[in-house]
Amino acid sequence: MPLAIEKPYTPSELAELWNLSPSKVRELFADESGVIRIGEPSRRQGKKLTRAYCTLRIPESVAIRSMPGSAPVRNDALDMRFV
């Protein structure tokens, strides 16, 4: 499915569906290709480090491809059962 019409999930939404913490979902998708990252990287201004704030949106196809555990069987939307 083209990324433009897929539902993007937040880390919190996937965490609830997969019974994981939002921080674990962010960790899983930190370097995954296809994830939409909104924000700026951290930067240094003199001796002061400005913290990076980044919002993740995870397209459905990327979530399915990267789902932890065994092979998922697709049901409705992202309601998946493990085989």
Backbone as CSV, one residue per row, in Angstrom:
resi,resn,N_x,N_y,N_z,CA_x,CA_y,CA_z,C_x,C_y,C_z
1,MET,0.844,-1.177,0.000,0.000,0.000,0.000,0.887,1.238,0.000
2,PRO,0.605,2.260,-0.797,1.423,3.472,-0.811,1.413,4.159,0.556
3,LEU,2.562,4.715,0.929,2.677,5.360,2.234,1.700,6.506,2.406
4,ALA,1.306,7.174,1.302,0.434,8.334,1.397,-0.965,7.985,1.919
5,ILE,-1.435,6.754,1.724,-2.783,6.408,2.166,-2.804,5.423,3.330
6,GLU,-1.662,5.042,3.836,-1.605,4.149,4.988,-1.841,4.928,6.266
7,LYS,-2.407,4.260,7.251,-2.574,4.882,8.551,-1.232,4.900,9.265
8,PRO,-0.777,6.073,9.694,0.442,6.120,10.495,0.096,5.950,11.975
9,TYR,0.840,5.109,12.665,0.620,4.854,14.082,1.653,5.589,14.915
10,THR,1.253,6.003,16.095,2.200,6.584,17.043,2.825,5.438,17.843
11,PRO,3.968,5.673,18.458,4.550,4.638,19.317,3.596,4.210,20.443
12,SER,2.816,5.124,20.961,1.867,4.781,22.028,0.766,3.854,21.537
13,GLU,0.269,4.090,20.322,-0.771,3.225,19.762,-0.251,1.804,19.549
14,LEU,0.951,1.686,18.982,1.530,0.357,18.757,1.867,-0.320,20.084
15,ALA,2.329,0.461,21.048,2.655,-0.104,22.358,1.421,-0.728,23.000
16,GLU,0.286,-0.070,22.866,-0.950,-0.606,23.427,-1.380,-1.878,22.703
17,LEU,-1.275,-1.874,21.366,-1.655,-3.051,20.584,-0.751,-4.248,20.860
18,TRP,0.542,-3.989,21.064,1.520,-5.060,21.211,1.897,-5.355,22.660
19,ASN,1.262,-4.668,23.611,1.577,-4.838,25.036,3.052,-4.577,25.331
20,LEU,3.558,-3.485,24.793,4.922,-3.033,25.040,4.865,-1.614,25.587
21,SER,5.987,-1.117,26.063,6.039,0.280,26.486,6.297,1.162,25.263
22,PRO,5.814,2.406,25.283,6.083,3.318,24.166,7.577,3.521,23.918
23,SER,8.382,3.516,24.985,9.825,3.697,24.801,10.445,2.495,24.073
24,LYS,9.929,1.294,24.320,10.426,0.104,23.624,10.058,0.175,22.144
25,VAL,8.855,0.645,21.821,8.445,0.796,20.427,9.332,1.834,19.738
26,ARG,9.612,2.958,20.409,10.513,3.969,19.832,11.891,3.375,19.563
27,GLU,12.373,2.558,20.500,13.671,1.893,20.338,13.654,0.947,19.131
28,LEU,12.573,0.173,18.978,12.464,-0.775,17.859,12.464,-0.069,16.498
29,PHE,11.851,1.108,16.427,11.695,1.796,15.156,12.662,2.967,14.963
30,ALA,13.623,3.128,15.855,14.539,4.269,15.793,15.286,4.355,14.461
31,ASP,15.760,3.250,13.950,16.548,3.266,12.715,15.862,2.517,11.575
32,GLU,14.573,2.276,11.701,13.824,1.519,10.687,13.516,2.402,9.481
33,SER,13.749,1.865,8.285,13.440,2.643,7.087,11.930,2.701,6.892
34,GLY,11.451,3.822,6.386,10.032,4.011,6.149,9.311,4.727,7.272
35,VAL,9.963,4.891,8.435,9.360,5.588,9.567,9.469,7.095,9.330
36,ILE,8.387,7.805,9.612,8.368,9.258,9.426,8.858,9.899,10.710
37,ARG,9.925,10.687,10.616,10.510,11.377,11.769,10.276,12.868,11.607
38,ILE,9.641,13.472,12.612,9.366,14.903,12.583,10.111,15.525,13.750
39,GLY,10.977,16.488,13.469,11.735,17.136,14.529,13.132,17.461,14.073
40,GLU,13.935,17.895,15.010,15.311,18.282,14.714,16.278,17.469,15.562
41,PRO,17.473,17.219,15.015,18.482,16.500,15.805,19.021,17.395,16.920
42,SER,19.653,16.785,17.910,20.268,17.583,18.975,21.432,18.359,18.376
43,ARG,21.717,19.490,18.967,22.821,20.311,18.466,23.496,21.010,19.642
44,ARG,24.706,21.397,19.406,25.499,22.049,20.433,25.614,23.536,20.112
45,GLN,25.320,24.365,21.134,25.489,25.807,21.022,26.516,26.203,22.075
46,GLY,27.751,26.322,21.627,28.825,26.556,22.586,29.003,25.320,23.446
47,LYS,28.895,25.481,24.767,29.014,24.336,25.674,27.659,23.706,25.983
48,LYS,26.595,24.362,25.550,25.256,23.883,25.858,24.752,22.942,24.763
49,LEU,24.226,21.789,25.170,23.659,20.818,24.239,22.146,20.975,24.233
50,THR,21.584,21.193,23.062,20.134,21.295,22.918,19.584,19.914,22.623
51,ARG,18.655,19.470,23.447,18.086,18.128,23.335,17.251,18.003,22.065
52,ALA,17.316,16.827,21.451,16.535,16.542,20.251,15.120,16.135,20.650
53,TYR,14.157,16.696,19.967,12.761,16.284,20.126,12.320,15.749,18.781
54,CYS,11.904,14.507,18.757,11.542,13.859,17.503,10.238,13.095,17.691
55,THR,9.303,13.335,16.797,8.030,12.626,16.799,8.090,11.549,15.738
56,LEU,7.661,10.341,16.081,7.652,9.237,15.120,6.230,8.928,14.683
57,ARG,6.080,8.649,13.406,4.842,8.111,12.856,5.238,6.870,12.074
58,ILE,4.613,5.761,12.397,5.005,4.473,11.830,3.899,3.981,10.903
59,PRO,4.156,3.961,9.584,3.149,3.471,8.645,2.803,2.008,8.927
60,GLU,1.588,1.635,8.588,1.095,0.289,8.863,1.986,-0.792,8.263
61,SER,2.446,-0.597,7.022,3.278,-1.616,6.374,4.613,-1.797,7.099
62,VAL,5.172,-0.712,7.613,6.430,-0.794,8.361,6.187,-1.507,9.693
63,ALA,5.065,-1.215,10.338,4.735,-1.869,11.606,4.564,-3.371,11.415
64,ILE,3.877,-3.764,10.351,3.668,-5.190,10.084,4.995,-5.878,9.790
65,ARG,5.824,-5.237,8.979,7.118,-5.799,8.595,8.046,-5.969,9.802
66,SER,7.955,-5.065,10.755,8.893,-5.035,11.882,8.308,-5.551,13.182
67,MET,7.146,-6.143,13.125,6.469,-6.594,14.334,7.320,-7.594,15.111
68,PRO,7.474,-7.370,16.434,8.258,-8.312,17.230,7.518,-9.636,17.393
69,GLY,8.253,-10.697,17.590,7.645,-12.007,17.796,7.612,-12.815,16.514
70,SER,6.721,-13.769,16.469,6.633,-14.646,15.302,5.819,-13.999,14.188
71,ALA,5.642,-14.744,13.106,4.952,-14.224,11.926,3.512,-13.857,12.255
72,PRO,3.111,-12.607,11.974,1.747,-12.195,12.273,0.763,-12.651,11.198
73,VAL,-0.476,-12.873,11.615,-1.561,-13.157,10.684,-2.439,-11.927,10.704
74,ARG,-2.598,-11.300,9.560,-3.325,-10.045,9.510,-4.825,-10.272,9.658
75,ASN,-5.426,-9.539,10.589,-6.866,-9.526,10.760,-7.345,-8.136,10.354
76,ASP,-8.105,-7.463,11.099,-8.627,-6.146,10.746,-7.634,-5.060,11.172
77,ALA,-7.272,-4.162,10.230,-6.318,-3.062,10.453,-5.026,-3.619,11.056
78,LEU,-4.734,-3.262,12.305,-3.486,-3.730,12.919,-3.789,-4.680,14.080
79,ASP,-4.992,-5.228,14.116,-5.365,-6.202,15.129,-4.803,-7.542,14.702
80,MET,-3.657,-7.920,15.236,-2.954,-9.122,14.774,-2.891,-10.172,15.859
81,ARG,-2.911,-11.372,15.443,-2.769,-12.513,16.337,-1.482,-13.234,15.943
82,PHE,-0.780,-13.758,16.915,0.447,-14.486,16.623,0.130,-15.945,16.340
83,VAL,0.837,-16.485,15.384,0.646,-17.881,14.992,1.473,-18.756,15.892
